[in-house]
Amino acid sequence: MNNRIINWFKFASPQTFYPLAGKMIPWFWALTAAFGLAGLYIGFFVAPTDAQQGEGYRIIFVHVPASWMSMFIYLVMAFWAALGLGFNTRLSGMMASALAPTGALMAFLSLWTGALWGKPMWGTWWVWDARLTSELILFFLYLGFIALQSAIDDARRADKAGAVLALVGVVNIPIIYFSVKWWNTLHQGASVSLTKSPAMAQTMLWGMLLMALAFWMYSIAVSLTRVRAIILERERHAGWVDELPELKS
Amino acid sequence: MKPRHKRFALIGGGLAVLGLAAALVLNAFQSNLVFFFTPTQVAAGEAPKGKSFRIGGLVKEGSLKRQPDGLTVQFIVTDTAKEIPVAYTGILPDLFREGKGVVAQGKLGESGLFAASEVLAKHDENYMPPEAQHAVDQANKAAKTVKP
């Protein structure tokens, strides 16, 4: 185990991860601001109006990144949940519970901006089509995960129960993603995907990708801050926490 | 086999079984998960009879007729193979246009006229500036005239 170049298990210890996360957080905030400002500038001032939807389409610069993040964060959460169940590492469970509120926020943003967009364009706030319904289920999965973990007092048991729920819910992610392909939906198909060239003007695409990067950086920064708080809370009896300079003063 | 490997095998196996179950369930519910029926499906009798359902397709070019009261409209929904005439009283969404996508909810009458209670616009996933759209339209027109 010691002949590896990087010993990944070293960072699985809350004691080593806590200061590392603290060092990384300001960088991710800086990147959030940089990508976010560039993305908003392109989105509002550089990207042209859309031929069909006029100025109203610009909500895409929030809606699509939020939807991508809501799905991706769930995958990351399930990944940590699986690692936690398999390796029995404490930090994995903490990572999963740190990601859940941000994921729920992204799912909510996606539904909310989608409703605001749907009313003027489709003519309705909400329809029960496969894409919208499965995204709503994702939002409820996040809420269920948070509720389940808070309902169990013992942190290690809460992690295990949450991990099982997170892993069961992972089947929903491909359903959300492919819903517009598998069934007739009111929601249009994907404009950007890995298999074909993007169906949007270059500057619109750049604005959207920059905003997506900003959402990534924001999610990482916030989740790392949250995981540090969780580490302090759960390890408060450990000796190294008492030694922390920021807690001594 | 270490206990850790056993746990990962259990997680992997569990996910595989769950995925399979989800696939089977979705497959079984296939017909209930469609948001709308196409005119071809309606013509084939796949749509529920006597009940409210949604049809989806394109608004046929030149088919939109407004009644004198200004609110009642008639248009034809087509999927380029089959057509269904639709009547609707109410406000149409901004994106409702001839040649563009539409989803209408309502009942199919005896005469084959679809009485809609709600009309939604369905737009596509292409986003482009008006100039580019104009260029695409011109190109399409040119392509049509070239064809014999």
Interface residues (C-beta under 8 A of the other chain):
Chain A: P48 T49 D50 A51 Q52 Q53 Y57 I60 A82 L85 G86 F87 N88 P120 M121 W122 G123 T124 V127 W128 D129 A130 L167 V168 V170 V171 I175 W182 W183 N184 T185 L186 Q188 G189 A190 S191 A199 M200 A201 M204
Chain B: R4 R7 F8 I11 G14 L15 L18 G19 A22 L26 Q30 L33 V34 F35 F36 F37 T38 G56 L92 P93 D94 L95 F96 K100 V103 E118 V119 L120 A121 K122 H123 D124 E125 N126 Y127 M128 P129 P130 E131 A132 Q133 H134
